[in-house]
Amino acid sequence: MRLYYSPNSPYARKARIIIHELGLGSRVEACIVKLPADAEFRAVNPLGKIPALVLDDGSAIFDSPVICEYLDTLGQGKFFPRGGMFKEAEGRWRALTLQALGDGLADAVVRRVQEYRVPESSRSQTVIEHQTNAIEATFALLDRATAKFPAEPTIGEIAVCSAIGYLDLRVPNDGWRGRYPKLARWLDGFSRRPSVEATKPPPA
Ligand SMILES: N[C@@H](CCC(=O)N[C@@H](CS)C(=O)NCC(=O)O)C(=O)O
Protein backbone atom coordinates (compact mmCIF):
# COMPACT_ATOMS: atom_id res chain seq x y z
CA MET A 1 0.00 0.00 0.00
CA ARG A 2 1.10 3.55 -0.55
CA LEU A 3 -0.03 6.55 1.53
CA TYR A 4 0.25 9.92 -0.19
CA TYR A 5 0.57 12.63 2.42
CA SER A 6 2.25 15.79 3.60
CA PRO A 7 3.92 15.99 7.05
CA ASN A 8 1.80 19.09 7.89
CA SER A 9 -1.61 17.79 6.84
CA PRO A 10 -3.99 17.30 9.79
CA TYR A 11 -6.11 14.92 7.69
CA ALA A 12 -3.14 12.76 6.73
CA ARG A 13 -1.96 12.78 10.34
CA LYS A 14 -5.11 10.88 11.37
CA ALA A 15 -4.14 8.05 9.02
CA ARG A 16 -0.50 8.17 10.15
CA ILE A 17 -1.54 7.92 13.81
CA ILE A 18 -3.66 4.85 13.07
CA ILE A 19 -0.85 3.23 11.06
CA HIS A 20 1.48 3.76 14.02
CA GLU A 21 -1.06 2.62 16.63
CA LEU A 22 -1.90 -0.58 14.74
CA GLY A 23 1.67 -1.44 13.71
CA LEU A 24 0.89 -1.21 9.99
CA GLY A 25 4.04 0.75 9.14
CA SER A 26 5.79 -2.11 7.35
CA ARG A 27 2.81 -2.53 5.02
CA VAL A 28 2.51 1.12 4.03
CA GLU A 29 4.95 3.03 1.86
CA ALA A 30 4.66 6.70 2.77
CA CYS A 31 4.99 9.07 -0.15
CA ILE A 32 5.17 12.86 0.31
CA VAL A 33 3.09 14.89 -2.16
CA LYS A 34 3.84 18.49 -3.00
CA LEU A 35 0.72 20.62 -3.35
CA PRO A 36 -0.89 21.85 -5.52
CA ALA A 37 -1.28 18.44 -7.08
CA ASP A 38 0.34 17.66 -10.42
CA ALA A 39 -1.19 15.50 -13.14
CA GLU A 40 0.48 12.38 -11.77
CA PHE A 41 -1.16 12.76 -8.35
CA ARG A 42 -4.51 13.72 -9.90
CA ALA A 43 -4.45 10.30 -11.54
CA VAL A 44 -4.53 8.93 -7.97
CA ASN A 45 -7.03 11.43 -6.55
CA PRO A 46 -8.71 13.65 -9.15
CA LEU A 47 -9.56 16.11 -6.36
CA GLY A 48 -5.83 16.65 -5.84
CA LYS A 49 -6.19 16.27 -2.07
CA ILE A 50 -4.14 14.36 0.45
CA PRO A 51 -4.29 11.92 2.07
CA ALA A 52 -4.90 9.23 -0.53
CA LEU A 53 -4.19 5.55 -0.10
CA VAL A 54 -3.41 3.26 -3.02
CA LEU A 55 -4.00 -0.41 -2.29
CA ASP A 56 -1.87 -3.26 -3.60
CA ASP A 57 -4.40 -3.93 -6.37
CA GLY A 58 -3.97 -0.33 -7.57
CA SER A 59 -7.30 0.99 -6.34
CA ALA A 60 -7.31 4.32 -4.53
CA ILE A 61 -9.12 5.22 -1.30
CA PHE A 62 -9.87 8.71 -0.03
CA ASP A 63 -10.69 10.90 1.89
CA SER A 64 -9.26 10.64 5.42
CA PRO A 65 -12.38 9.20 7.17
CA VAL A 66 -12.54 6.42 4.58
CA ILE A 67 -8.78 5.75 4.70
CA CYS A 68 -8.82 5.65 8.50
CA GLU A 69 -11.73 3.22 8.63
CA TYR A 70 -10.05 1.00 6.03
CA LEU A 71 -6.80 0.95 8.04
CA ASP A 72 -8.68 0.29 11.27
CA THR A 73 -10.43 -2.70 9.70
CA LEU A 74 -7.16 -3.97 8.21
CA GLY A 75 -5.34 -3.70 11.55
CA GLN A 76 -8.29 -4.98 13.59
CA GLY A 77 -8.35 -1.76 15.55
CA LYS A 78 -11.08 -0.26 17.69
CA PHE A 79 -10.87 3.34 16.59
CA PHE A 80 -14.24 2.98 14.83
CA PRO A 81 -16.58 1.45 17.40
CA ARG A 82 -18.96 -1.04 15.82
CA GLY A 83 -22.49 0.05 15.08
CA GLY A 84 -25.09 -1.87 17.00
CA MET A 85 -28.21 -1.41 18.96
CA PHE A 86 -28.67 1.25 21.63
CA LYS A 87 -25.54 1.85 23.74
CA GLU A 88 -23.04 0.41 21.24
CA ALA A 89 -24.53 2.57 18.54
CA GLU A 90 -23.98 5.67 20.65
CA GLY A 91 -20.28 4.86 20.66
CA ARG A 92 -20.05 4.68 16.90
CA TRP A 93 -22.10 7.79 16.16
CA ARG A 94 -20.32 9.74 18.87
CA ALA A 95 -16.93 8.78 17.42
CA LEU A 96 -17.96 9.63 13.85
CA THR A 97 -19.52 12.93 14.88
CA LEU A 98 -16.43 13.88 16.87
CA GLN A 99 -14.34 13.00 13.83
CA ALA A 100 -16.56 15.30 11.72
CA LEU A 101 -16.07 18.05 14.30
CA GLY A 102 -12.28 17.59 14.31
CA ASP A 103 -12.12 17.55 10.51
CA GLY A 104 -14.40 20.59 10.34
CA LEU A 105 -12.13 22.39 12.80
CA ALA A 106 -9.18 21.62 10.53
CA ASP A 107 -11.17 22.90 7.52
CA ALA A 108 -11.88 26.19 9.32
CA VAL A 109 -8.25 26.65 10.41
CA VAL A 110 -6.96 25.86 6.88
CA ARG A 111 -9.45 28.31 5.31
CA ARG A 112 -8.48 31.08 7.74
CA VAL A 113 -4.76 30.49 7.17
CA GLN A 114 -5.39 30.74 3.41
CA GLU A 115 -7.25 34.02 3.86
CA TYR A 116 -4.45 35.49 5.98
CA ARG A 117 -2.08 34.74 3.08
CA VAL A 118 -4.09 37.03 0.79
CA PRO A 119 -2.56 40.55 0.58
CA GLU A 120 -4.16 42.72 3.26
CA SER A 121 -5.84 45.03 0.72
CA SER A 122 -7.96 42.20 -0.70
CA ARG A 123 -8.27 40.01 2.41
CA SER A 124 -11.86 39.24 3.46
CA GLN A 125 -12.62 40.07 7.09
CA THR A 126 -15.97 38.31 6.60
CA VAL A 127 -14.22 35.03 5.79
CA ILE A 128 -11.83 35.44 8.73
CA GLU A 129 -14.67 36.23 11.13
CA HIS A 130 -16.79 33.34 9.86
CA GLN A 131 -13.98 30.83 10.31
CA THR A 132 -12.97 32.27 13.68
CA ASN A 133 -16.56 31.89 14.92
CA ALA A 134 -16.51 28.22 13.87
CA ILE A 135 -13.13 27.65 15.51
CA GLU A 136 -14.06 29.30 18.82
CA ALA A 137 -17.47 27.59 19.06
CA THR A 138 -15.82 24.23 18.37
CA PHE A 139 -13.12 24.83 21.00
CA ALA A 140 -15.82 25.79 23.54
CA LEU A 141 -17.76 22.59 22.85
CA LEU A 142 -14.61 20.44 23.01
CA ASP A 143 -13.57 22.07 26.28
CA ARG A 144 -16.87 20.89 27.79
CA ALA A 145 -16.75 17.49 26.07
CA THR A 146 -13.30 16.36 27.23
CA ALA A 147 -14.77 15.29 30.59
CA LYS A 148 -16.61 12.52 28.73
CA PHE A 149 -13.85 11.48 26.33
CA PRO A 150 -13.46 7.69 26.66
CA ALA A 151 -10.28 6.16 28.07
CA GLU A 152 -9.80 4.18 24.84
CA PRO A 153 -9.56 6.80 22.09
CA THR A 154 -11.59 6.65 18.90
CA ILE A 155 -11.13 8.27 15.51
CA GLY A 156 -12.92 11.27 17.03
CA GLU A 157 -10.19 12.08 19.55
CA ILE A 158 -7.54 11.44 16.87
CA ALA A 159 -9.21 13.95 14.51
CA VAL A 160 -9.47 16.57 17.27
CA CYS A 161 -5.81 16.15 18.21
CA SER A 162 -4.71 16.42 14.57
CA ALA A 163 -6.76 19.56 13.95
CA ILE A 164 -5.46 21.34 17.04
CA GLY A 165 -1.91 20.25 16.19
CA TYR A 166 -2.34 22.02 12.86
CA LEU A 167 -3.58 25.20 14.56
CA ASP A 168 -0.58 25.09 16.90
CA LEU A 169 1.71 24.77 13.88
CA ARG A 170 0.20 27.66 11.92
CA VAL A 171 -0.85 29.99 14.75
CA PRO A 172 1.48 29.20 17.65
CA ASN A 173 0.49 32.37 19.53
CA ASP A 174 -3.29 31.79 19.29
CA GLY A 175 -3.56 31.51 23.08
CA TRP A 176 -6.41 28.96 23.02
CA ARG A 177 -4.86 27.06 25.96
CA GLY A 178 -5.69 29.96 28.28
CA ARG A 179 -9.29 30.11 27.03
CA TYR A 180 -9.92 26.34 27.07
CA PRO A 181 -7.83 24.87 29.91
CA LYS A 182 -9.67 21.53 30.14
CA LEU A 183 -9.09 20.89 26.45
CA ALA A 184 -5.43 21.88 26.84
CA ARG A 185 -4.98 19.40 29.69
CA TRP A 186 -6.59 16.61 27.68
CA LEU A 187 -4.44 17.37 24.62
CA ASP A 188 -1.25 17.44 26.68
CA GLY A 189 -2.04 13.94 27.98
CA PHE A 190 -3.10 12.60 24.58
CA SER A 191 0.01 14.03 22.92
CA ARG A 192 2.18 11.72 25.03
CA ARG A 193 1.01 8.75 22.95
CA PRO A 194 3.98 7.56 20.86
CA SER A 195 1.81 7.67 17.69
CA VAL A 196 1.00 11.33 18.30
CA GLU A 197 4.62 12.23 19.08
CA ALA A 198 5.88 10.38 16.00
CA THR A 199 3.53 12.23 13.65
CA LYS A 200 3.97 15.75 15.01
CA PRO A 201 4.32 18.21 12.09
CA PRO A 202 7.84 19.64 11.72
CA PRO A 203 8.12 23.28 12.87
CA ALA A 204 6.82 25.74 10.22
N1 LIG B 1 -11.88 16.05 3.58
C1 LIG B 1 -10.53 15.76 3.17
C2 LIG B 1 -9.70 17.04 3.22
C3 LIG B 1 -8.31 16.84 2.64
C4 LIG B 1 -7.61 18.17 2.37
O1 LIG B 1 -8.24 19.23 2.22
N2 LIG B 1 -6.27 18.11 2.29
C5 LIG B 1 -5.50 19.29 1.96
C6 LIG B 1 -4.11 19.24 2.60
S1 LIG B 1 -4.16 19.50 4.32
C7 LIG B 1 -5.24 19.29 0.47
O2 LIG B 1 -4.93 18.26 -0.08
N3 LIG B 1 -5.35 20.46 -0.18
C8 LIG B 1 -5.03 20.59 -1.57
C9 LIG B 1 -6.16 21.15 -2.37
O3 LIG B 1 -7.24 21.38 -1.82
O4 LIG B 1 -5.93 21.37 -3.56
C10 LIG B 1 -9.95 14.66 4.06
O5 LIG B 1 -10.43 14.51 5.19
O6 LIG B 1 -9.05 13.92 3.61
PDBQT file of the ligand as one rigid body, heavy atoms in Angstrom, charges set to zero:
ROOT
HETATM    1  N1  LIG A 301     -11.882  16.047   3.578  1.00  0.00    +0.000 N 
HETATM    2  C1  LIG A 301     -10.532  15.757   3.169  1.00  0.00    +0.000 C 
HETATM    3  C2  LIG A 301      -9.704  17.037   3.217  1.00  0.00    +0.000 C 
HETATM    4  C3  LIG A 301      -8.307  16.838   2.644  1.00  0.00    +0.000 C 
HETATM    5  C4  LIG A 301      -7.613  18.166   2.369  1.00  0.00    +0.000 C 
HETATM    6  O1  LIG A 301      -8.236  19.229   2.223  1.00  0.00    +0.000 OA
HETATM    7  N2  LIG A 301      -6.271  18.106   2.287  1.00  0.00    +0.000 N 
HETATM    8  C5  LIG A 301      -5.499  19.286   1.959  1.00  0.00    +0.000 C 
HETATM    9  C6  LIG A 301      -4.113  19.236   2.601  1.00  0.00    +0.000 C 
HETATM   10  S1  LIG A 301      -4.160  19.504   4.320  1.00  0.00    +0.000 SA
HETATM   11  C7  LIG A 301      -5.241  19.293   0.466  1.00  0.00    +0.000 C 
HETATM   12  O2  LIG A 301      -4.932  18.255  -0.083  1.00  0.00    +0.000 OA
HETATM   13  N3  LIG A 301      -5.349  20.458  -0.182  1.00  0.00    +0.000 N 
HETATM   14  C8  LIG A 301      -5.033  20.588  -1.570  1.00  0.00    +0.000 C 
HETATM   15  C9  LIG A 301      -6.155  21.154  -2.368  1.00  0.00    +0.000 C 
HETATM   16  O3  LIG A 301      -7.239  21.384  -1.817  1.00  0.00    +0.000 OA
HETATM   17  O4  LIG A 301      -5.933  21.368  -3.560  1.00  0.00    +0.000 OA
HETATM   18  C10 LIG A 301      -9.946  14.658   4.060  1.00  0.00    +0.000 C 
HETATM   19  O5  LIG A 301     -10.425  14.506   5.193  1.00  0.00    +0.000 OA
HETATM   20  O6  LIG A 301      -9.050  13.918   3.609  1.00  0.00    +0.000 OA
ENDROOT
TORSDOF 0
